[in-house]
Amino acid sequence: MASAEAVVDDVADPAVGPEQHVIDADTAQVLRNLVTELPPRGQSLLQELFADSPRPYAEIAHVTGTPIGSIGPTRARALEQLRWMLDERGLGPGS
């Protein structure tokens, strides 16, 4: 028999309706599309950092060819570019 915790984990959050799930899925797709417009270095770094099972920085550095000390600044630049692209399309927080 399943424990009470397992059952609770399987129940959908009643505060999040189907509309929000659609909005979240749409937002995720927009972001994935925008990431493909980034320069290759930013693309590969963000894909590695935000993967379902992210790897340690040392592995990410090796896979992307980015020095460990450059991961943070490169990530910051790529995220700033994404923010700019969202704003440009009227999808940013101030839109």
NUBAKOL-787249 format. One record per residue: residue in three letters; chain; residue number from 1; z, x, y of N, C-alpha, C, O, CB in turn. Coordinates in steps of 0.02 Angstrom, whole numbers, m for minus. Each point is the difference from the previous one (the first is absolute). Glycine has a CB too. Layout:
<sites>
<site aa="ala" ch="A" i="NUM" n_Z="Z" n_X="X" n_Y="Y" ca_Z="Z" ca_X="X" ca_Y="Y" c_Z="Z" c_X="X" c_Y="Y" o_Z="Z" o_X="X" o_Y="Y" cb_Z="Z" cb_X="X" cb_Y="Y"/>
...
</sites>
This chain:
<sites>
<site aa="met" ch="A" i="1" n_Z="0" n_X="42" n_Y="m59" ca_Z="0" ca_X="m42" ca_Y="59" c_Z="0" c_X="45" c_Y="62" o_Z="33" o_X="52" o_Y="0" cb_Z="28" cb_X="m145" cb_Y="m62"/>
<site aa="ala" ch="A" i="2" n_Z="m97" n_X="73" n_Y="114" ca_Z="m5" ca_X="40" ca_Y="60" c_Z="64" c_X="m4" c_Y="40" o_Z="34" o_X="m52" o_Y="2" cb_Z="m157" cb_X="32" cb_Y="1"/>
<site aa="ser" ch="A" i="3" n_Z="139" n_X="75" n_Y="30" ca_Z="59" ca_X="0" ca_Y="42" c_Z="m14" c_X="m39" c_Y="64" o_Z="m58" o_X="m11" o_Y="18" cb_Z="95" cb_X="122" cb_Y="m65"/>
<site aa="ala" ch="A" i="4" n_Z="17" n_X="m132" n_Y="81" ca_Z="m9" ca_X="m36" ca_Y="63" c_Z="m37" c_X="41" c_Y="51" o_Z="m40" o_X="m27" o_Y="38" cb_Z="145" cb_X="m36" cb_Y="m61"/>
<site aa="glu" ch="A" i="5" n_Z="m93" n_X="129" n_Y="24" ca_Z="m35" ca_X="43" ca_Y="48" c_Z="m75" c_X="2" c_Y="m13" o_Z="m39" o_X="m2" o_Y="47" cb_Z="143" cb_X="71" cb_Y="m37"/>
<site aa="ala" ch="A" i="6" n_Z="m123" n_X="m67" n_Y="m73" ca_Z="m71" ca_X="2" ca_Y="m17" c_Z="m34" c_X="m65" c_Y="20" o_Z="m56" o_X="1" o_Y="25" cb_Z="80" cb_X="76" cb_Y="m120"/>
<site aa="val" ch="A" i="7" n_Z="10" n_X="m133" n_Y="85" ca_Z="m29" ca_X="m64" ca_Y="20" c_Z="m7" c_X="m4" c_Y="75" o_Z="m52" o_X="m23" o_Y="24" cb_Z="102" cb_X="m31" cb_Y="m125"/>
<site aa="val" ch="A" i="8" n_Z="m1" n_X="77" n_Y="138" ca_Z="m3" ca_X="m2" ca_Y="72" c_Z="m57" c_X="44" c_Y="25" o_Z="m34" o_X="m18" o_Y="48" cb_Z="157" cb_X="m2" cb_Y="m42"/>
<site aa="asp" ch="A" i="9" n_Z="m134" n_X="77" n_Y="m38" ca_Z="m54" ca_X="45" ca_Y="21" c_Z="m69" c_X="m32" c_Y="m10" o_Z="m47" o_X="16" o_Y="36" cb_Z="119" cb_X="81" cb_Y="m65"/>
<site aa="asp" ch="A" i="10" n_Z="m78" n_X="m143" n_Y="m20" ca_Z="m64" ca_X="m32" ca_Y="m14" c_Z="m14" c_X="m60" c_Y="44" o_Z="m57" o_X="m24" o_Y="1" cb_Z="68" cb_X="64" cb_Y="m117"/>
<site aa="val" ch="A" i="11" n_Z="38" n_X="m65" n_Y="151" ca_Z="m9" ca_X="m59" ca_Y="43" c_Z="m28" c_X="23" c_Y="67" o_Z="25" o_X="47" o_Y="31" cb_Z="70" cb_X="m109" cb_Y="m89"/>
<site aa="ala" ch="A" i="12" n_Z="m147" n_X="27" n_Y="81" ca_Z="m30" ca_X="16" ca_Y="64" c_Z="49" c_X="m14" c_Y="56" o_Z="41" o_X="m45" o_Y="m4" cb_Z="m155" cb_X="19" cb_Y="m41"/>
<site aa="asp" ch="A" i="13" n_Z="110" n_X="66" n_Y="97" ca_Z="43" ca_X="m10" ca_Y="59" c_Z="m20" c_X="m66" c_Y="33" o_Z="m57" o_X="m6" o_Y="23" cb_Z="70" cb_X="133" cb_Y="m6"/>
<site aa="pro" ch="A" i="14" n_Z="33" n_X="m176" n_Y="m15" ca_Z="m18" ca_X="m64" ca_Y="29" c_Z="m15" c_X="4" c_Y="75" o_Z="m31" o_X="m45" o_Y="27" cb_Z="101" cb_X="m9" cb_Y="m114"/>
<site aa="ala" ch="A" i="15" n_Z="m48" n_X="107" n_Y="119" ca_Z="m12" ca_X="8" ca_Y="72" c_Z="m72" c_X="21" c_Y="14" o_Z="m24" o_X="m7" o_Y="56" cb_Z="144" cb_X="37" cb_Y="m40"/>
<site aa="val" ch="A" i="16" n_Z="m155" n_X="m5" n_Y="m67" ca_Z="m69" ca_X="23" ca_Y="9" c_Z="m46" c_X="m51" c_Y="m34" o_Z="m1" o_X="m5" o_Y="m61" cb_Z="37" cb_X="128" cb_Y="66"/>
<site aa="gly" ch="A" i="17" n_Z="m73" n_X="m159" n_Y="36" ca_Z="m45" ca_X="m51" ca_Y="m27" c_Z="m67" c_X="30" c_Y="m18" o_Z="m13" o_X="59" o_Y="12" cb_Z="70" cb_X="m144" cb_Y="57"/>
<site aa="pro" ch="A" i="18" n_Z="m100" n_X="44" n_Y="m98" ca_Z="m66" ca_X="24" ca_Y="m21" c_Z="m42" c_X="24" c_Y="59" o_Z="m41" o_X="45" o_Y="m7" cb_Z="45" cb_X="m124" cb_Y="m88"/>
<site aa="glu" ch="A" i="19" n_Z="7" n_X="49" n_Y="153" ca_Z="m38" ca_X="22" ca_Y="59" c_Z="15" c_X="73" c_Y="17" o_Z="m45" o_X="39" o_Y="16" cb_Z="46" cb_X="m156" cb_Y="27"/>
<site aa="gln" ch="A" i="20" n_Z="64" n_X="135" n_Y="m48" ca_Z="19" ca_X="69" ca_Y="16" c_Z="m29" c_X="49" c_Y="m51" o_Z="m18" o_X="55" o_Y="17" cb_Z="123" cb_X="m98" cb_Y="36"/>
<site aa="his" ch="A" i="21" n_Z="m108" n_X="22" n_Y="m116" ca_Z="m29" ca_X="43" ca_Y="m52" c_Z="m74" c_X="13" c_Y="16" o_Z="m25" o_X="56" o_Y="m9" cb_Z="106" cb_X="m101" cb_Y="m77"/>
<site aa="val" ch="A" i="22" n_Z="m116" n_X="m6" n_Y="108" ca_Z="m71" ca_X="8" ca_Y="19" c_Z="m6" c_X="47" c_Y="60" o_Z="m43" o_X="44" o_Y="1" cb_Z="16" cb_X="m159" cb_Y="m46"/>
<site aa="ile" ch="A" i="23" n_Z="69" n_X="104" n_Y="95" ca_Z="m1" ca_X="43" ca_Y="59" c_Z="14" c_X="72" c_Y="m19" o_Z="m34" o_X="46" o_Y="24" cb_Z="71" cb_X="m143" cb_Y="48"/>
<site aa="asp" ch="A" i="24" n_Z="13" n_X="108" n_Y="m114" ca_Z="18" ca_X="68" ca_Y="m21" c_Z="m58" c_X="33" c_Y="m38" o_Z="m15" o_X="58" o_Y="11" cb_Z="135" cb_X="m92" cb_Y="m17"/>
<site aa="ala" ch="A" i="25" n_Z="m152" n_X="m4" n_Y="m39" ca_Z="m57" ca_X="27" ca_Y="m38" c_Z="m58" c_X="17" c_Y="47" o_Z="m33" o_X="51" o_Y="m8" cb_Z="69" cb_X="m118" cb_Y="m94"/>
<site aa="asp" ch="A" i="26" n_Z="m48" n_X="24" n_Y="151" ca_Z="m54" ca_X="12" ca_Y="48" c_Z="15" c_X="62" c_Y="42" o_Z="m44" o_X="41" o_Y="12" cb_Z="19" cb_X="m164" cb_Y="m9"/>
<site aa="thr" ch="A" i="27" n_Z="87" n_X="129" n_Y="19" ca_Z="21" ca_X="58" ca_Y="40" c_Z="m9" c_X="64" c_Y="m40" o_Z="m24" o_X="50" o_Y="26" cb_Z="106" cb_X="m122" cb_Y="37"/>
<site aa="ala" ch="A" i="28" n_Z="m61" n_X="71" n_Y="m126" ca_Z="m7" ca_X="59" ca_Y="m43" c_Z="m74" c_X="19" c_Y="m8" o_Z="m16" o_X="60" o_Y="1" cb_Z="121" cb_X="m92" cb_Y="m63"/>
<site aa="gln" ch="A" i="29" n_Z="m149" n_X="m17" n_Y="55" ca_Z="m71" ca_X="14" ca_Y="m8" c_Z="m29" c_X="30" c_Y="64" o_Z="m39" o_X="47" o_Y="m2" cb_Z="29" cb_X="m140" cb_Y="m81"/>
<site aa="val" ch="A" i="30" n_Z="30" n_X="66" n_Y="141" ca_Z="m22" ca_X="27" ca_Y="64" c_Z="21" c_X="73" c_Y="6" o_Z="m40" o_X="43" o_Y="20" cb_Z="47" cb_X="m158" cb_Y="34"/>
<site aa="leu" ch="A" i="31" n_Z="55" n_X="129" n_Y="m71" ca_Z="24" ca_X="70" ca_Y="4" c_Z="m38" c_X="45" c_Y="m48" o_Z="m19" o_X="56" o_Y="19" cb_Z="132" cb_X="m98" cb_Y="14"/>
<site aa="arg" ch="A" i="32" n_Z="m125" n_X="19" n_Y="m95" ca_Z="m39" ca_X="42" ca_Y="m47" c_Z="m69" c_X="14" c_Y="28" o_Z="m24" o_X="57" o_Y="m4" cb_Z="87" cb_X="m106" cb_Y="m93"/>
<site aa="asn" ch="A" i="33" n_Z="m94" n_X="m1" n_Y="127" ca_Z="m67" ca_X="10" ca_Y="30" c_Z="3" c_X="50" c_Y="57" o_Z="m44" o_X="43" o_Y="7" cb_Z="12" cb_X="m159" cb_Y="m40"/>
<site aa="leu" ch="A" i="34" n_Z="83" n_X="111" n_Y="75" ca_Z="6" ca_X="46" ca_Y="57" c_Z="14" c_X="71" c_Y="m23" o_Z="m25" o_X="48" o_Y="30" cb_Z="67" cb_X="m142" cb_Y="40"/>
<site aa="val" ch="A" i="35" n_Z="m4" n_X="102" n_Y="m123" ca_Z="14" ca_X="67" ca_Y="m26" c_Z="m65" c_X="35" c_Y="m19" o_Z="m6" o_X="60" o_Y="8" cb_Z="120" cb_X="m97" cb_Y="m49"/>
<site aa="thr" ch="A" i="36" n_Z="m162" n_X="m1" n_Y="15" ca_Z="m64" ca_X="31" ca_Y="m20" c_Z="m40" c_X="24" c_Y="60" o_Z="m47" o_X="39" o_Y="m8" cb_Z="45" cb_X="m113" cb_Y="m91"/>
<site aa="glu" ch="A" i="37" n_Z="21" n_X="52" n_Y="160" ca_Z="m34" ca_X="23" ca_Y="61" c_Z="32" c_X="63" c_Y="29" o_Z="m27" o_X="30" o_Y="47" cb_Z="m4" cb_X="m149" cb_Y="m25"/>
<site aa="leu" ch="A" i="38" n_Z="88" n_X="138" n_Y="m48" ca_Z="34" ca_X="61" ca_Y="24" c_Z="m38" c_X="62" c_Y="m23" o_Z="m39" o_X="m3" o_Y="m47" cb_Z="150" cb_X="m56" cb_Y="46"/>
<site aa="pro" ch="A" i="39" n_Z="m100" n_X="115" n_Y="35" ca_Z="m28" ca_X="63" ca_Y="m25" c_Z="26" c_X="13" c_Y="m71" o_Z="54" o_X="m22" o_Y="m17" cb_Z="m62" cb_X="69" cb_Y="135"/>
<site aa="pro" ch="A" i="40" n_Z="m31" n_X="m12" n_Y="m159" ca_Z="18" ca_X="11" ca_Y="m70" c_Z="71" c_X="26" c_Y="m11" o_Z="34" o_X="m22" o_Y="m47" cb_Z="m154" cb_X="43" cb_Y="28"/>
<site aa="arg" ch="A" i="41" n_Z="142" n_X="25" n_Y="60" ca_Z="67" ca_X="28" ca_Y="m10" c_Z="54" c_X="m53" c_Y="9" o_Z="47" o_X="m4" o_Y="m40" cb_Z="m88" cb_X="116" cb_Y="81"/>
<site aa="gly" ch="A" i="42" n_Z="35" n_X="m153" n_Y="11" ca_Z="48" ca_X="m54" ca_Y="11" c_Z="m3" c_X="m52" c_Y="m54" o_Z="52" o_X="m26" o_Y="m22" cb_Z="m61" cb_X="46" cb_Y="144"/>
<site aa="gln" ch="A" i="43" n_Z="m52" n_X="m36" n_Y="m144" ca_Z="m9" ca_X="m48" ca_Y="m55" c_Z="37" c_X="22" c_Y="m62" o_Z="41" o_X="m37" o_Y="m28" cb_Z="m152" cb_X="6" cb_Y="75"/>
<site aa="ser" ch="A" i="44" n_Z="96" n_X="91" n_Y="m69" ca_Z="29" ca_X="23" ca_Y="m64" c_Z="76" c_X="7" c_Y="6" o_Z="36" o_X="m16" o_Y="m48" cb_Z="m142" cb_X="77" cb_Y="22"/>
<site aa="leu" ch="A" i="45" n_Z="130" n_X="m39" n_Y="83" ca_Z="73" ca_X="8" ca_Y="8" c_Z="35" c_X="m68" c_Y="m2" o_Z="49" o_X="m8" o_Y="m35" cb_Z="m68" cb_X="112" cb_Y="102"/>
<site aa="leu" ch="A" i="46" n_Z="m7" n_X="m153" n_Y="m30" ca_Z="32" ca_X="m66" ca_Y="0" c_Z="m5" c_X="m33" c_Y="m69" o_Z="48" o_X="m33" o_Y="m22" cb_Z="m76" cb_X="21" cb_Y="144"/>
<site aa="gln" ch="A" i="47" n_Z="m28" n_X="20" n_Y="m155" ca_Z="m6" ca_X="m29" ca_Y="m67" c_Z="51" c_X="30" c_Y="m48" o_Z="29" o_X="m35" o_Y="m41" cb_Z="m151" cb_X="17" cb_Y="62"/>
<site aa="glu" ch="A" i="48" n_Z="134" n_X="83" n_Y="m15" ca_Z="50" ca_X="33" ca_Y="m43" c_Z="71" c_X="m21" c_Y="19" o_Z="42" o_X="m14" o_Y="m43" cb_Z="m120" cb_X="111" cb_Y="28"/>
<site aa="leu" ch="A" i="49" n_Z="92" n_X="m98" n_Y="80" ca_Z="68" ca_X="m16" ca_Y="23" c_Z="20" c_X="m72" c_Y="m14" o_Z="59" o_X="m14" o_Y="m13" cb_Z="m73" cb_X="100" cb_Y="101"/>
<site aa="phe" ch="A" i="50" n_Z="m34" n_X="m132" n_Y="m86" ca_Z="16" ca_X="m70" ca_Y="m7" c_Z="m24" c_X="m29" c_Y="m66" o_Z="m11" o_X="m61" o_Y="m6" cb_Z="6" cb_X="51" cb_Y="128"/>
<site aa="ala" ch="A" i="51" n_Z="m4" n_X="53" n_Y="m172" ca_Z="m19" ca_X="m23" ca_Y="m67" c_Z="58" c_X="m36" c_Y="m32" o_Z="58" o_X="7" o_Y="22" cb_Z="m139" cb_X="89" cb_Y="m34"/>
<site aa="asp" ch="A" i="52" n_Z="66" n_X="m136" n_Y="m39" ca_Z="53" ca_X="m36" ca_Y="m35" c_Z="53" c_X="47" c_Y="m28" o_Z="59" o_X="m16" o_Y="m1" cb_Z="m142" cb_X="m74" cb_Y="m27"/>
<site aa="ser" ch="A" i="53" n_Z="61" n_X="148" n_Y="5" ca_Z="46" ca_X="50" ca_Y="m27" c_Z="m11" c_X="66" c_Y="38" o_Z="m33" o_X="45" o_Y="m25" cb_Z="34" cb_X="m100" cb_Y="m90"/>
<site aa="pro" ch="A" i="54" n_Z="27" n_X="59" n_Y="176" ca_Z="m12" ca_X="61" ca_Y="39" c_Z="28" c_X="62" c_Y="m34" o_Z="50" o_X="m2" o_Y="m35" cb_Z="m47" cb_X="m67" cb_Y="139"/>
<site aa="arg" ch="A" i="55" n_Z="m37" n_X="124" n_Y="m93" ca_Z="20" ca_X="64" ca_Y="m29" c_Z="41" c_X="39" c_Y="50" o_Z="3" o_X="m17" o_Y="59" cb_Z="m106" cb_X="18" cb_Y="m131"/>
<site aa="pro" ch="A" i="56" n_Z="136" n_X="51" n_Y="47" ca_Z="37" ca_X="45" ca_Y="46" c_Z="m49" c_X="33" c_Y="50" o_Z="m59" o_X="8" o_Y="m14" cb_Z="147" cb_X="13" cb_Y="m76"/>
<site aa="tyr" ch="A" i="57" n_Z="m61" n_X="m3" n_Y="147" ca_Z="m41" ca_X="31" ca_Y="53" c_Z="m38" c_X="61" c_Y="m26" o_Z="m58" o_X="10" o_Y="19" cb_Z="141" cb_X="m50" cb_Y="65"/>
<site aa="ala" ch="A" i="58" n_Z="m53" n_X="80" n_Y="m127" ca_Z="m34" ca_X="59" ca_Y="m26" c_Z="m64" c_X="m19" c_Y="m37" o_Z="m52" o_X="33" o_Y="8" cb_Z="162" cb_X="27" cb_Y="m17"/>
<site aa="glu" ch="A" i="59" n_Z="m107" n_X="m113" n_Y="m30" ca_Z="m60" ca_X="m22" ca_Y="m36" c_Z="m51" c_X="m30" c_Y="48" o_Z="m60" o_X="13" o_Y="m6" cb_Z="130" cb_X="m35" cb_Y="m96"/>
<site aa="ile" ch="A" i="60" n_Z="m46" n_X="m17" n_Y="150" ca_Z="m46" ca_X="m29" ca_Y="49" c_Z="m34" c_X="55" c_Y="40" o_Z="m60" o_X="m4" o_Y="13" cb_Z="133" cb_X="m98" cb_Y="m4"/>
<site aa="ala" ch="A" i="61" n_Z="m36" n_X="153" n_Y="9" ca_Z="m29" ca_X="57" ca_Y="36" c_Z="m55" c_X="32" c_Y="m41" o_Z="m54" o_X="16" o_Y="26" cb_Z="163" cb_X="4" cb_Y="33"/>
<site aa="his" ch="A" i="62" n_Z="m96" n_X="m10" n_Y="m123" ca_Z="m49" ca_X="31" ca_Y="m44" c_Z="m62" c_X="m43" c_Y="m8" o_Z="m57" o_X="24" o_Y="7" cb_Z="150" cb_X="33" cb_Y="m68"/>
<site aa="val" ch="A" i="63" n_Z="m83" n_X="m122" n_Y="48" ca_Z="m56" ca_X="m45" ca_Y="m12" c_Z="m44" c_X="m9" c_Y="62" o_Z="m61" o_X="m2" o_Y="m5" cb_Z="131" cb_X="m57" cb_Y="m80"/>
<site aa="thr" ch="A" i="64" n_Z="m38" n_X="54" n_Y="143" ca_Z="m38" ca_X="m13" ca_Y="61" c_Z="m22" c_X="64" c_Y="36" o_Z="m41" o_X="m3" o_Y="46" cb_Z="105" cb_X="m102" cb_Y="m35"/>
<site aa="gly" ch="A" i="65" n_Z="m37" n_X="162" n_Y="m32" ca_Z="m16" ca_X="62" ca_Y="34" c_Z="33" c_X="6" c_Y="68" o_Z="m23" o_X="36" o_Y="44" cb_Z="m85" cb_X="m36" cb_Y="m104"/>
<site aa="thr" ch="A" i="66" n_Z="163" n_X="m37" n_Y="69" ca_Z="37" ca_X="0" ca_Y="63" c_Z="63" c_X="41" c_Y="m8" o_Z="39" o_X="m13" o_Y="m46" cb_Z="m86" cb_X="m101" cb_Y="76"/>
<site aa="pro" ch="A" i="67" n_Z="60" n_X="163" n_Y="13" ca_Z="63" ca_X="37" ca_Y="m5" c_Z="59" c_X="m48" c_Y="7" o_Z="m3" o_X="m48" o_Y="38" cb_Z="m53" cb_X="151" cb_Y="10"/>
<site aa="ile" ch="A" i="68" n_Z="110" n_X="m90" n_Y="m85" ca_Z="58" ca_X="m44" ca_Y="1" c_Z="23" c_X="m13" c_Y="72" o_Z="17" o_X="m56" o_Y="17" cb_Z="17" cb_X="99" cb_Y="m130"/>
<site aa="gly" ch="A" i="69" n_Z="m32" n_X="9" n_Y="154" ca_Z="23" ca_X="m8" ca_Y="68" c_Z="m47" c_X="m42" c_Y="44" o_Z="19" o_X="m20" o_Y="55" cb_Z="36" cb_X="130" cb_Y="m67"/>
<site aa="ser" ch="A" i="70" n_Z="m115" n_X="m122" n_Y="m12" ca_Z="m48" ca_X="m40" ca_Y="38" c_Z="m3" c_X="m73" c_Y="m22" o_Z="m33" o_X="m41" o_Y="32" cb_Z="m33" cb_X="144" cb_Y="m16"/>
<site aa="ile" ch="A" i="71" n_Z="101" n_X="m120" n_Y="m71" ca_Z="m3" ca_X="m68" ca_Y="m25" c_Z="27" c_X="m50" c_Y="52" o_Z="m32" o_X="m50" o_Y="14" cb_Z="46" cb_X="94" cb_Y="m132"/>
<site aa="gly" ch="A" i="72" n_Z="45" n_X="m30" n_Y="146" ca_Z="29" ca_X="m46" ca_Y="49" c_Z="m44" c_X="m9" c_Y="61" o_Z="m14" o_X="m57" o_Y="18" cb_Z="126" cb_X="91" cb_Y="m58"/>
<site aa="pro" ch="A" i="73" n_Z="m133" n_X="20" n_Y="73" ca_Z="m43" ca_X="m8" ca_Y="58" c_Z="m68" c_X="m33" c_Y="m16" o_Z="m25" o_X="m39" o_Y="40" cb_Z="81" cb_X="139" cb_Y="9"/>
<site aa="thr" ch="A" i="74" n_Z="m84" n_X="m84" n_Y="m106" ca_Z="m64" ca_X="m31" ca_Y="m20" c_Z="10" c_X="m74" c_Y="m12" o_Z="m42" o_X="m41" o_Y="20" cb_Z="3" cb_X="150" cb_Y="m70"/>
<site aa="arg" ch="A" i="75" n_Z="93" n_X="m126" n_Y="16" ca_Z="16" ca_X="m71" ca_Y="m12" c_Z="8" c_X="m36" c_Y="67" o_Z="m26" o_X="m55" o_Y="9" cb_Z="83" cb_X="84" cb_Y="m118"/>
<site aa="ala" ch="A" i="76" n_Z="m20" n_X="1" n_Y="156" ca_Z="12" ca_X="m31" ca_Y="65" c_Z="m66" c_X="m12" c_Y="37" o_Z="m10" o_X="m53" o_Y="30" cb_Z="122" cb_X="109" cb_Y="m24"/>
<site aa="arg" ch="A" i="77" n_Z="m157" n_X="m7" n_Y="m8" ca_Z="m65" ca_X="m9" ca_Y="33" c_Z="m41" c_X="m56" c_Y="m33" o_Z="m31" o_X="m40" o_Y="35" cb_Z="32" cb_X="163" cb_Y="m3"/>
<site aa="ala" ch="A" i="78" n_Z="m1" n_X="m124" n_Y="m98" ca_Z="m38" ca_X="m52" ca_Y="m36" c_Z="28" c_X="m69" c_Y="14" o_Z="m38" o_X="m48" o_Y="11" cb_Z="11" cb_X="131" cb_Y="m101"/>
<site aa="leu" ch="A" i="79" n_Z="93" n_X="m90" n_Y="91" ca_Z="31" ca_X="m65" ca_Y="15" c_Z="m14" c_X="m20" c_Y="72" o_Z="m10" o_X="m59" o_Y="14" cb_Z="99" cb_X="82" cb_Y="m98"/>
<site aa="glu" ch="A" i="80" n_Z="m89" n_X="25" n_Y="130" ca_Z="m16" ca_X="m16" ca_Y="70" c_Z="m73" c_X="m24" c_Y="5" o_Z="m15" o_X="m46" o_Y="37" cb_Z="99" cb_X="133" cb_Y="3"/>
<site aa="gln" ch="A" i="81" n_Z="m129" n_X="m55" n_Y="m77" ca_Z="m70" ca_X="m22" ca_Y="m1" c_Z="m5" c_X="m71" c_Y="m27" o_Z="m38" o_X="m41" o_Y="27" cb_Z="0" cb_X="160" cb_Y="m42"/>
<site aa="leu" ch="A" i="82" n_Z="76" n_X="m135" n_Y="m37" ca_Z="0" ca_X="m68" ca_Y="m28" c_Z="25" c_X="m50" c_Y="52" o_Z="m29" o_X="m54" o_Y="8" cb_Z="47" cb_X="101" cb_Y="m123"/>
<site aa="arg" ch="A" i="83" n_Z="36" n_X="m29" n_Y="150" ca_Z="26" ca_X="m45" ca_Y="53" c_Z="m53" c_X="m12" c_Y="53" o_Z="m9" o_X="m57" o_Y="22" cb_Z="126" cb_X="100" cb_Y="m43"/>
<site aa="trp" ch="A" i="84" n_Z="m151" n_X="9" n_Y="42" ca_Z="m52" ca_X="m6" ca_Y="50" c_Z="m56" c_X="m45" c_Y="m25" o_Z="m25" o_X="m43" o_Y="37" cb_Z="53" cb_X="158" cb_Y="6"/>
<site aa="met" ch="A" i="85" n_Z="m49" n_X="m107" n_Y="m106" ca_Z="m53" ca_X="m40" ca_Y="m29" c_Z="21" c_X="m74" c_Y="m4" o_Z="m40" o_X="m44" o_Y="12" cb_Z="m1" cb_X="144" cb_Y="m77"/>
<site aa="leu" ch="A" i="86" n_Z="104" n_X="m112" n_Y="46" ca_Z="26" ca_X="m69" ca_Y="m1" c_Z="m1" c_X="m31" c_Y="69" o_Z="m21" o_X="m57" o_Y="9" cb_Z="92" cb_X="87" cb_Y="m107"/>
<site aa="asp" ch="A" i="87" n_Z="m46" n_X="9" n_Y="147" ca_Z="0" ca_X="m25" ca_Y="70" c_Z="m71" c_X="m15" c_Y="24" o_Z="m12" o_X="m50" o_Y="33" cb_Z="117" cb_X="117" cb_Y="m11"/>
<site aa="glu" ch="A" i="88" n_Z="m150" n_X="m22" n_Y="m39" ca_Z="m70" ca_X="m7" ca_Y="21" c_Z="m31" c_X="m65" c_Y="m27" o_Z="m43" o_X="m29" o_Y="32" cb_Z="33" cb_X="154" cb_Y="m29"/>
<site aa="arg" ch="A" i="89" n_Z="33" n_X="m146" n_Y="m61" ca_Z="m26" ca_X="m61" ca_Y="m31" c_Z="43" c_X="m62" c_Y="17" o_Z="m11" o_X="m54" o_Y="m26" cb_Z="m35" cb_X="125" cb_Y="m67"/>
<site aa="gly" ch="A" i="90" n_Z="95" n_X="m61" n_Y="136" ca_Z="43" ca_X="m55" ca_Y="19" c_Z="50" c_X="m20" c_Y="m53" o_Z="24" o_X="m57" o_Y="m1" cb_Z="m115" cb_X="18" cb_Y="71"/>
<site aa="leu" ch="A" i="91" n_Z="107" n_X="86" n_Y="m115" ca_Z="45" ca_X="m14" ca_Y="m56" c_Z="68" c_X="35" c_Y="6" o_Z="42" o_X="m6" o_Y="m44" cb_Z="m142" cb_X="m10" cb_Y="m26"/>
<site aa="gly" ch="A" i="92" n_Z="110" n_X="52" n_Y="125" ca_Z="62" ca_X="36" ca_Y="10" c_Z="57" c_X="m46" c_Y="18" o_Z="m10" o_X="m59" o_Y="12" cb_Z="m55" cb_X="158" cb_Y="23"/>
<site aa="pro" ch="A" i="93" n_Z="126" n_X="m73" n_Y="m34" ca_Z="58" ca_X="m41" ca_Y="15" c_Z="m1" c_X="m31" c_Y="69" o_Z="30" o_X="m53" o_Y="10" cb_Z="33" cb_X="125" cb_Y="m87"/>
<site aa="gly" ch="A" i="94" n_Z="m96" n_X="m42" n_Y="124" ca_Z="m3" ca_X="m27" ca_Y="68" c_Z="m57" c_X="m50" c_Y="10" o_Z="m8" o_X="m27" o_Y="54" cb_Z="58" cb_X="133" cb_Y="m15"/>
<site aa="ser" ch="A" i="95" n_Z="m88" n_X="m117" n_Y="m92" ca_Z="m59" ca_X="m44" ca_Y="6" c_Z="18" c_X="m73" c_Y="m5" o_Z="m44" o_X="m43" o_Y="5" cb_Z="m25" cb_X="132" cb_Y="m53"/>
</sites>
